Amino acid sequence: MDDATPTTLAEEALLGLLLPFWQLVIGAFVLVVVLVSLRRLAERGPSRMTTALVVTAVAIVGFTVVGVLLES
């Protein structure tokens, strides 16, 4: 028998409905920050853009390797 009260179940259901909304809000905020930072980086010139792309590529490869190693 489950000890959860109907109120608890209703709160969990409400939170379950709101969760995708908050993920959307967080995702939109991250997108705005990335776009603003990319604009500022592009204004600084090609040499900074190249450095930023290399650093980003290395970070992506590093996160991928760590993810694969931890998944095993």
PyMOL commands that set and color helices and strands:
alter all, ss='L'
color gray80, all
select helices_A, chain A and resi 6-44+46-71
alter helices_A, ss='H'
color red, helices_A
deselect
rebuild
show_as cartoon
